[in-house]
Amino acid sequence: MAETPDTVLNFWFNELTPKDWFVKSDEIDASITSRFSDLHLALSRGVSDEWRATPEARLALIIVFDQFPRNIYRGSPLAFATDGLALKEAKAALAMGADKAVAEDRRVFFYMPFEHAENIAEQERSVALFEALGNANYLDYANQHHDIIARYGRFPHRNPILGRASTAEEKAYLAKPGAGF
């Protein structure tokens, strides 16, 4: 079956539960990999109009670029390879008000690319977006991401995956229980 924006959204919001979205699970990773890795690769090479035709389609595209690679390529630099595309699509979607046209509980996925960016300006926008959304849990995570970028300029927990050397300060941070995401 050819995957479409609707099949992506059905999978993410109906087949998975919110509990599944942010948990490390070999089963979920395998499911996303087997079903959506070809789609992720194809869209990373070029996006057809179908994926930008509606606010929901734009949301599906952002999920494919921002969320799916974290499952498909967990522990690999490829997990972050389409973060720039996700951010570009999120900015375009917000510019046209697409986030306001979907159910409030789905809006967070328009905002995640800002939270995942290793750039303080994008982090500040992330915090503002989550603040406006009014969900304390998501806002807390946005603030945590912001604070890490404000302090280190990058996410230290990505260093080993991306082959970056950690500074002494980053090593001390990473040694703390619960460091990283």
TIDRENBA-987554 format. One record per residue: x, y, z of N, C-alpha, C, O in turn; residue number from 1. Coordinates in pm, whole numbers. Each point is the difference from the previous one (the first is absolute). Example, Ala and Ser with C-alpha at 12.3 -4.5 7.8 and 13.67 -1.06 7.14 Angstrom:
n.xx / n.yy / n.zz / ca.xx / ca.yy / ca.zz / c.xx / c.yy / c.zz / o.xx / o.yy / o.zz / num
1319 / -569 / 780 / -89 / 119 / 0 / 90 / 120 / 0 / 104 / -2 / 66 / 1
-139 / 107 / -138 / 82 / 119 / 6 / -77 / 109 / 73 / 51 / 111 / 17 / 2
This chain:
n.xx / n.yy / n.zz / ca.xx / ca.yy / ca.zz / c.xx / c.yy / c.zz / o.xx / o.yy / o.zz / num
84 / -118 / 0 / -84 / 118 / 0 / 89 / 124 / 0 / 95 / 10 / 77 / 1
-128 / 82 / -162 / 74 / 126 / -5 / -42 / 86 / 119 / -118 / 19 / 26 / 2
217 / 33 / 43 / -29 / 83 / 117 / -39 / 140 / -44 / 55 / 54 / -97 / 3
-148 / 4 / 168 / -52 / 133 / -28 / 2 / 81 / 129 / 25 / -55 / 107 / 4
-50 / 185 / -115 / -12 / 76 / 125 / -102 / -61 / 96 / 23 / -4 / 121 / 5
-135 / -43 / -175 / -102 / -59 / 87 / 48 / -128 / 69 / -31 / -22 / 116 / 6
106 / -62 / -188 / 47 / -123 / 64 / 106 / 29 / 106 / 7 / -69 / 102 / 7
74 / 173 / -125 / 97 / 40 / 102 / -72 / 48 / 125 / 33 / -41 / 112 / 8
-132 / 129 / -130 / -73 / 53 / 116 / -78 / -108 / 71 / -6 / -1 / 123 / 9
-55 / -91 / -198 / -73 / -109 / 63 / 93 / -87 / 85 / -32 / -37 / 112 / 10
148 / 7 / -168 / 97 / -79 / 76 / 42 / 73 / 127 / -5 / -57 / 109 / 11
46 / 183 / -123 / 57 / 74 / 112 / -102 / 27 / 110 / 30 / -12 / 118 / 12
-151 / 50 / -158 / -99 / 43 / 99 / -102 / -107 / 38 / -68 / 15 / 102 / 13
55 / -122 / -181 / -99 / -102 / 32 / 62 / -136 / 32 / -42 / -67 / 95 / 14
142 / 26 / -174 / 65 / -128 / 28 / 95 / 11 / 119 / 13 / -93 / 79 / 15
53 / 207 / -67 / 85 / 26 / 117 / -78 / 81 / 101 / -103 / 60 / -32 / 16
151 / -59 / 154 / -59 / 84 / 104 / 103 / 106 / 39 / 118 / -16 / -30 / 17
-161 / 122 / 96 / 98 / 100 / 45 / 114 / -62 / 81 / 113 / 49 / -6 / 18
-140 / -153 / 79 / 105 / -67 / 78 / 107 / -59 / -93 / 117 / -7 / 37 / 19
-158 / -34 / -156 / 94 / -61 / -95 / 93 / 101 / -67 / 108 / -36 / -45 / 20
-150 / 161 / 37 / 73 / 99 / -78 / 141 / 27 / 50 / 91 / 23 / -81 / 21
-71 / -24 / 210 / 128 / 45 / 55 / 71 / -107 / 82 / 84 / 32 / 85 / 22
-118 / -157 / -109 / 63 / -109 / 75 / 92 / -77 / -95 / -29 / -14 / -119 / 23
138 / -35 / 173 / 90 / -84 / -81 / -58 / -141 / 0 / -11 / -64 / 105 / 24
-25 / 16 / -224 / -61 / -132 / -13 / 48 / -64 / -130 / -22 / 54 / -108 / 25
86 / -169 / 120 / 45 / -71 / -120 / -118 / -36 / -89 / 12 / 3 / -123 / 26
-124 / -37 / 184 / -119 / -38 / -77 / -55 / 118 / -81 / -30 / -15 / -118 / 27
19 / 130 / 181 / -50 / 119 / -71 / 101 / 42 / -107 / -39 / 33 / -112 / 28
167 / -34 / 147 / 103 / 34 / -99 / -10 / -91 / -122 / 6 / 46 / -114 / 29
-22 / -176 / 137 / -9 / -97 / -110 / -125 / 25 / -84 / 4 / -11 / -123 / 30
-114 / 43 / 188 / -125 / 27 / -72 / 13 / 122 / -90 / -39 / -3 / -116 / 31
95 / 111 / 171 / 18 / 122 / -79 / 101 / -24 / -112 / -20 / 47 / -113 / 32
127 / -118 / 143 / 101 / -29 / -102 / -58 / -80 / -115 / 19 / 36 / -116 / 33
-89 / -145 / 147 / -52 / -86 / -107 / -106 / 71 / -83 / -10 / -22 / -121 / 34
-67 / 106 / 184 / -110 / 63 / -72 / 37 / 133 / -67 / -51 / 32 / -107 / 35
141 / 46 / 171 / 18 / 137 / -45 / 142 / 38 / -43 / 21 / 115 / -40 / 36
76 / -205 / 47 / 136 / 41 / -36 / 11 / 37 / -148 / 71 / 95 / -34 / 37
-139 / -168 / -54 / 4 / 35 / -142 / -65 / 136 / -25 / 49 / 78 / -81 / 38
-158 / -51 / 151 / -67 / 129 / -12 / 91 / 112 / 47 / 11 / 104 / -66 / 39
54 / -123 / 180 / 91 / 102 / 52 / 110 / 31 / -101 / 30 / 116 / -27 / 40
28 / -219 / -28 / 107 / 18 / -99 / -53 / 72 / -125 / 64 / 92 / -50 / 41
-180 / -135 / 1 / -57 / 62 / -120 / -31 / 148 / 23 / 32 / 83 / -85 / 42
-94 / -51 / 197 / -34 / 140 / 27 / 123 / 85 / 25 / 1 / 119 / -31 / 43
104 / -178 / 86 / 122 / 77 / 22 / 67 / 38 / -132 / 80 / 92 / -6 / 44
-114 / -165 / -99 / 53 / 30 / -134 / -86 / 101 / -75 / 47 / 67 / -92 / 45
-173 / -56 / 133 / -91 / 93 / -67 / -142 / -18 / 50 / -47 / -112 / 18 / 46
-20 / 223 / 4 / -135 / -2 / 58 / -101 / 35 / -109 / 10 / 106 / -63 / 47
-107 / -194 / 42 / -107 / 29 / -97 / -103 / 93 / 63 / -7 / 14 / 123 / 48
-72 / 49 / -207 / -100 / 98 / 46 / -99 / -59 / 100 / -50 / 72 / 87 / 49
22 / -201 / -99 / -95 / -67 / 89 / 36 / 22 / 147 / -88 / 9 / 86 / 50
217 / -1 / -56 / 47 / 10 / 138 / -5 / 143 / 54 / 32 / 24 / 117 / 51
-73 / 70 / -202 / -15 / 139 / 45 / -140 / 54 / -31 / -25 / 120 / 14 / 52
-64 / -207 / -56 / -131 / 42 / -49 / -95 / 49 / 110 / -86 / 84 / -26 / 53
101 / -136 / 146 / -89 / 35 / 111 / 83 / 13 / 127 / 114 / -47 / 5 / 54
-168 / 110 / 97 / 72 / 4 / 128 / 32 / -140 / 53 / 109 / -22 / 54 / 55
-202 / -71 / -69 / 24 / -137 / 47 / 113 / -66 / -78 / 83 / -72 / 57 / 56
-79 / 95 / -188 / 107 / -56 / -82 / 135 / 57 / 42 / 99 / -73 / 8 / 57
-95 / 202 / 19 / 125 / 62 / 47 / 43 / -60 / 134 / 119 / -23 / 24 / 58
-216 / -3 / 63 / 31 / -63 / 129 / 60 / -138 / -22 / 100 / -36 / 63 / 59
-159 / -42 / -153 / 52 / -133 / -30 / 144 / 8 / -52 / 85 / -79 / 40 / 60
-59 / 175 / -127 / 135 / 17 / -55 / 100 / 32 / 112 / 111 / -54 / 1 / 61
-149 / 140 / 89 / 89 / 35 / 111 / 26 / -122 / 88 / 113 / -20 / 45 / 62
-215 / -59 / -20 / 19 / -123 / 79 / 98 / -93 / -70 / 87 / -60 / 64 / 63
-101 / 47 / -196 / 91 / -87 / -76 / 144 / 50 / 11 / 92 / -80 / 15 / 64
-71 / 211 / -24 / 135 / 56 / 5 / 57 / 11 / 142 / 120 / -15 / 19 / 65
-205 / 41 / 79 / 49 / 31 / 135 / -10 / -119 / 96 / 93 / -23 / 77 / 66
-201 / -50 / -81 / -21 / -108 / 97 / 48 / -136 / -51 / 72 / -71 / 70 / 67
-113 / 34 / -190 / 32 / -133 / -50 / 149 / -32 / -3 / 37 / -111 / 38 / 68
50 / 203 / -81 / 143 / -37 / -4 / 58 / -29 / 138 / 99 / -73 / 11 / 69
-157 / 129 / 93 / 48 / -28 / 136 / -27 / -146 / 38 / 70 / -57 / 84 / 70
-171 / -2 / -147 / -28 / -142 / 21 / 74 / -86 / -102 / 60 / -101 / 35 / 71
-65 / 142 / -161 / 59 / -80 / -108 / 151 / -13 / 18 / 57 / -108 / -19 / 72
8 / 217 / 54 / 147 / 5 / 6 / 53 / 23 / 142 / 107 / 58 / 18 / 73
-181 / -102 / 80 / 40 / 22 / 140 / 147 / -38 / 21 / 44 / -107 / -39 / 74
31 / 199 / 103 / 140 / -26 / 29 / 94 / 28 / -116 / 120 / -26 / 10 / 75
-173 / 79 / -119 / 79 / 29 / -120 / -11 / 149 / -32 / -100 / 63 / 33 / 76
203 / -7 / -97 / -11 / 141 / -42 / -121 / 26 / -90 / -51 / 112 / -5 / 77
5 / -215 / -65 / -115 / 16 / -88 / -128 / 34 / 77 / -97 / 49 / -59 / 78
96 / -74 / 188 / -117 / 34 / 82 / -30 / 149 / -5 / -114 / 42 / 22 / 79
216 / 38 / -49 / -14 / 146 / -1 / 16 / 60 / -140 / -3 / 122 / -16 / 80
19 / -207 / -84 / 37 / 46 / -134 / -107 / 86 / -67 / 33 / 86 / -82 / 81
-159 / -107 / 116 / -105 / 82 / -63 / -58 / 103 / 97 / -108 / 53 / -24 / 82
179 / -25 / 132 / -46 / 105 / 93 / -12 / 135 / -71 / -94 / 76 / 26 / 83
189 / -45 / -113 / -6 / 126 / -73 / -121 / 8 / -91 / -63 / 106 / -12 / 84
29 / -218 / -53 / -119 / -3 / -84 / -126 / 14 / 85 / -94 / 70 / -38 / 85
93 / -136 / 153 / -116 / 11 / 90 / -19 / 144 / 45 / -113 / 50 / 2 / 86
222 / 16 / 33 / -8 / 139 / 46 / -48 / 91 / -113 / -84 / 88 / 21 / 87
136 / -109 / -141 / -44 / 80 / -116 / -150 / -18 / -23 / -71 / 98 / -22 / 88
24 / -221 / 27 / -142 / -28 / -22 / -85 / 56 / 114 / -111 / 50 / -23 / 89
162 / -57 / 146 / -74 / 54 / 114 / -14 / 151 / -12 / -107 / 56 / 26 / 90
214 / 11 / -67 / -7 / 146 / -17 / -101 / 37 / -108 / -79 / 93 / 18 / 91
79 / -166 / -129 / -95 / 27 / -108 / -143 / -26 / 46 / -91 / 75 / -33 / 92
73 / -182 / 108 / -135 / -34 / 49 / -51 / 105 / 96 / -117 / 41 / -8 / 93
202 / 4 / 99 / -42 / 103 / 96 / -28 / 132 / -69 / -91 / 73 / 39 / 94
168 / -42 / -142 / -20 / 125 / -73 / -139 / 6 / -64 / -56 / 108 / -19 / 95
1 / -225 / -15 / -134 / -2 / -58 / -108 / -35 / 102 / -116 / -18 / -37 / 96
154 / 7 / 164 / -98 / -27 / 105 / -47 / -144 / 7 / -104 / -28 / 58 / 97
180 / -64 / -117 / -41 / -141 / -2 / -15 / -58 / 140 / -87 / -84 / 23 / 98
171 / 127 / 70 / -8 / -54 / 136 / -134 / 31 / 64 / -52 / -82 / 77 / 99
-5 / 197 / -107 / -128 / 41 / 60 / -118 / -73 / -63 / -111 / 4 / 53 / 100
134 / -72 / -166 / -107 / -67 / -73 / -14 / -148 / 37 / -86 / -69 / -55 / 101
170 / 21 / 145 / -11 / -140 / 44 / -36 / -3 / 148 / 10 / 100 / 70 / 102
-52 / -216 / -26 / -38 / -17 / 141 / 116 / 41 / 90 / 117 / -24 / -31 / 103
-152 / 85 / 142 / 102 / 55 / 90 / 102 / -104 / 45 / 118 / 31 / 13 / 104
-163 / -153 / 12 / 92 / -104 / 48 / 98 / -47 / -107 / 95 / -72 / 31 / 105
-118 / 110 / -156 / 92 / -36 / -109 / 101 / 109 / -30 / 101 / -25 / -66 / 106
-127 / 145 / 112 / 85 / 115 / -33 / 144 / -17 / 45 / 92 / 54 / -61 / 107
-73 / -130 / 167 / 136 / -15 / 54 / 98 / -47 / -107 / 119 / 33 / 6 / 108
-168 / -110 / -103 / 92 / -54 / -100 / 38 / 103 / -106 / 98 / -20 / -72 / 109
-172 / 129 / 62 / 45 / 114 / -80 / 115 / 71 / 72 / 85 / 62 / -64 / 110
-82 / -71 / 197 / 94 / 76 / 81 / 128 / -77 / 35 / 102 / 60 / 31 / 111
-108 / -193 / -37 / 116 / -82 / 36 / 127 / 33 / -80 / 108 / -1 / 59 / 112
-116 / 31 / -188 / 124 / 32 / -71 / 75 / 119 / 59 / 123 / 5 / -7 / 113
-195 / 90 / 64 / 65 / 114 / 65 / 71 / -48 / 127 / 111 / 44 / 31 / 114
-176 / -135 / 42 / 58 / -54 / 123 / 122 / -86 / -28 / 91 / -9 / 83 / 115
-87 / -54 / -198 / 112 / -88 / -35 / 119 / 74 / -61 / 105 / -59 / -20 / 116
-121 / 187 / -10 / 105 / 77 / -67 / 112 / 37 / 96 / -25 / 38 / 115 / 117
148 / -48 / -162 / 116 / 43 / 79 / 30 / 146 / -32 / 108 / 34 / -47 / 118
-206 / 51 / 73 / 9 / 142 / -31 / -85 / 74 / 103 / -117 / -32 / 17 / 119
175 / 129 / 50 / -70 / 67 / 110 / -124 / 76 / -47 / -100 / 4 / 71 / 120
105 / 57 / -189 / -118 / 72 / -50 / -117 / -95 / -23 / -114 / 33 / 31 / 121
143 / -150 / -84 / -107 / -100 / -21 / -50 / -52 / 134 / -119 / -28 / 15 / 122
209 / 16 / 82 / -41 / -42 / 134 / -92 / 103 / 65 / -97 / -35 / 66 / 123
129 / 161 / -86 / -85 / 106 / 56 / -138 / -4 / -64 / -101 / 21 / 66 / 124
98 / -48 / -196 / -131 / -13 / -67 / -74 / -122 / 52 / -121 / 4 / 19 / 125
193 / -113 / 4 / -62 / -121 / 56 / -68 / 30 / 133 / -115 / -37 / 21 / 126
186 / 104 / 67 / -56 / 33 / 131 / -125 / 86 / -17 / -101 / -23 / 67 / 127
107 / 122 / -154 / -115 / 88 / -22 / -119 / -78 / -55 / -114 / 22 / 41 / 128
139 / -114 / -133 / -108 / -80 / -58 / -64 / -90 / 105 / -122 / -10 / 8 / 129
205 / -56 / 71 / -54 / -89 / 102 / -67 / 78 / 113 / -96 / -47 / 60 / 130
147 / 166 / -32 / -64 / 87 / 99 / -140 / 36 / -46 / -96 / -6 / 78 / 131
82 / 44 / -204 / -130 / 37 / -56 / -95 / -120 / -4 / -121 / 16 / 13 / 132
176 / -135 / -31 / -83 / -120 / -2 / -62 / -26 / 136 / -113 / -50 / 9 / 133
185 / 84 / 97 / -55 / -12 / 134 / 6 / -138 / 62 / -74 / -28 / 95 / 134
160 / -59 / -146 / 17 / -133 / 58 / 128 / 2 / 84 / 110 / 10 / -54 / 135
-125 / -21 / 185 / 114 / 15 / 92 / 107 / -106 / -24 / 119 / 30 / 11 / 136
-158 / -152 / -44 / 96 / -107 / -21 / 88 / 28 / -122 / 122 / -10 / 7 / 137
-186 / 43 / -118 / 77 / 32 / -121 / 85 / 125 / 20 / 112 / 8 / -50 / 138
-165 / 90 / 121 / 76 / 122 / 27 / 123 / -31 / 84 / 107 / 57 / -23 / 139
-120 / -146 / 120 / 114 / -38 / 82 / 111 / -60 / -87 / 117 / 35 / 16 / 140
-153 / -123 / -108 / 101 / -58 / -89 / 61 / 105 / -91 / 120 / -2 / -26 / 141
-202 / 95 / -23 / 52 / 108 / -84 / 102 / 83 / 78 / 105 / 36 / -53 / 142
-136 / -6 / 178 / 93 / 76 / 84 / 129 / -78 / 25 / 109 / 58 / -2 / 143
-120 / -188 / 25 / 119 / -82 / 21 / 90 / 1 / -124 / 121 / 16 / 10 / 144
-183 / -33 / -128 / 77 / 4 / -124 / 66 / 137 / -18 / 118 / 9 / -34 / 145
-195 / 95 / 57 / 52 / 138 / -12 / 121 / 20 / 90 / 102 / 53 / -42 / 146
-115 / -95 / 167 / 107 / 22 / 97 / 129 / -72 / -39 / 109 / 51 / 22 / 147
-123 / -170 / -80 / 119 / -74 / -43 / 69 / 72 / -116 / 122 / 13 / -2 / 148
-201 / 35 / -94 / 59 / 73 / -112 / 59 / 133 / 48 / 106 / 41 / -47 / 149
-174 / 25 / 139 / 52 / 126 / 54 / 134 / -22 / 69 / 89 / 85 / -7 / 150
-74 / -198 / 72 / 123 / -27 / 75 / 112 / -55 / -88 / 115 / 43 / 11 / 151
-148 / -138 / -99 / 104 / -71 / -76 / 3 / 33 / -149 / 100 / -27 / -67 / 152
-205 / 85 / 15 / -7 / 30 / -143 / -34 / -121 / -86 / -6 / 11 / -123 / 153
-15 / -123 / 186 / -35 / -125 / -68 / -52 / -97 / 105 / 3 / 27 / 120 / 154
-52 / -141 / -167 / -47 / -104 / 91 / 115 / -97 / 25 / 32 / -80 / -88 / 155
31 / 84 / 205 / 114 / -87 / 27 / -30 / -149 / -16 / 89 / -77 / -36 / 156
-213 / 36 / 63 / -31 / -143 / -12 / 9 / -49 / -145 / 5 / -121 / -24 / 157
-3 / 213 / -71 / 17 / -39 / -141 / 147 / -17 / -37 / 31 / -59 / -104 / 158
59 / 109 / 186 / 142 / -1 / -36 / 53 / -138 / -39 / 61 / -13 / -106 / 159
-82 / -91 / 188 / 54 / -132 / -38 / -59 / -52 / -131 / 69 / -63 / -80 / 160
-197 / 91 / 58 / -67 / -47 / -122 / 55 / 73 / -122 / 20 / -60 / -106 / 161
4 / 190 / 121 / 45 / 82 / -112 / 152 / 6 / -13 / 52 / 69 / -88 / 162
19 / -140 / 175 / 146 / -1 / -7 / 64 / 130 / 45 / 110 / 34 / -43 / 163
-180 / 41 / 128 / 54 / 126 / 51 / 68 / -24 / 134 / -48 / -79 / 81 / 164
158 / 145 / -59 / 68 / -8 / 129 / -78 / 83 / 101 / -45 / 110 / -30 / 165
30 / -163 / 150 / -67 / 72 / 108 / 101 / 81 / 78 / 112 / -45 / 24 / 166
-153 / 164 / 17 / 84 / 82 / 87 / -5 / -59 / 141 / -84 / -86 / 29 / 167
172 / 131 / 57 / -1 / -46 / 140 / -134 / 34 / 65 / -55 / -81 / 75 / 168
4 / 199 / -103 / -129 / 42 / 57 / -114 / -90 / -51 / -88 / -37 / 77 / 169
92 / 3 / -205 / -103 / -90 / -55 / 11 / -139 / 61 / -101 / -63 / 29 / 170
224 / 15 / -10 / 19 / -132 / 62 / -57 / -2 / 141 / -63 / -98 / 39 / 171
85 / 204 / 36 / -55 / 9 / 136 / -153 / -1 / -5 / -64 / -66 / 82 / 172
7 / 138 / -176 / -145 / 2 / -16 / -52 / -140 / -34 / -96 / -48 / 60 / 173
160 / -17 / -157 / -45 / -132 / -45 / 14 / -107 / 107 / -69 / -102 / -4 / 174
157 / 124 / 101 / 19 / -96 / 109 / -113 / 5 / 102 / -14 / -91 / 82 / 175
-67 / 196 / -88 / -111 / 13 / 95 / -114 / -94 / -40 / -26 / -19 / -119 / 176
-41 / -39 / 218 / -116 / -85 / -30 / -108 / 79 / -74 / -32 / 113 / 37 / 177
-22 / -173 / -142 / -109 / 64 / -75 / 44 / 103 / -101 / -85 / 67 / -59 / 178
215 / -52 / 37 / 49 / 98 / -99 / -40 / -46 / -140 / -1 / -120 / -29 / 179
-31 / 214 / -55 / -39 / -32 / -137 / -147 / -35 / -9 / -74 / 5 / 98 / 180
33 / -40 / -218 / -141 / -30 / -23 / -14 / -135 / -66 / -112 / -44 / -28 / 181
